[in-house]
Amino acid sequence: MTVKVGINGFGRIGRLAFRRIQDVEGLEVVAINDLTDAKQL
């Protein structure tokens, strides 16, 4: 069973969380919310 995760903020902590989630089986990032436009993410 996959747990879907959204990240609110893609600063230092958000990026660290994203990298860690990529390494964990059963977690999937489905949304990232940040003030920056998508090209800069």
VOGU-3710 file (C-alpha; in Angstrom, 3 decimals, decimal comma):
1> mtvkvgingf> 0,000/0,000/0,000  1,444/3,350/-1,060  1,055/6,395/1,177  0,664/9,595/-0,821  2,468/12,627/0,609  2,291/16,349/-0,127  5,137/18,704/0,756  4,291/22,243/1,849  7,361/24,352/1,100  10,345/23,287/-0,956
11> grigrlafrr> 13,111/25,060/0,899  15,961/23,312/2,687  13,730/21,046/4,786  11,260/20,313/1,978  14,071/19,228/-0,354  15,579/17,010/2,353  12,183/15,416/2,974  11,685/14,873/-0,767  15,046/13,096/-1,114  14,323/10,904/1,904
21> iqdveglevv> 10,840/9,995/0,657  12,349/8,862/-2,657  14,426/6,312/-0,718  11,515/4,893/1,306  9,427/2,077/-0,143  5,692/2,740/0,066  5,779/6,559/0,000  4,924/8,689/-3,027  5,118/12,487/-3,369  1,991/13,632/-5,191
31> aindltdakq> 2,181/17,408/-4,616  4,667/20,122/-3,740  3,431/23,554/-2,677  5,857/26,487/-2,867  5,791/30,196/-3,698  8,393/29,783/-6,449  7,321/28,998/-10,005  7,651/25,417/-11,258  10,674/26,140/-13,504  12,826/27,022/-10,491
41> l> 11,841/23,922/-8,527
//
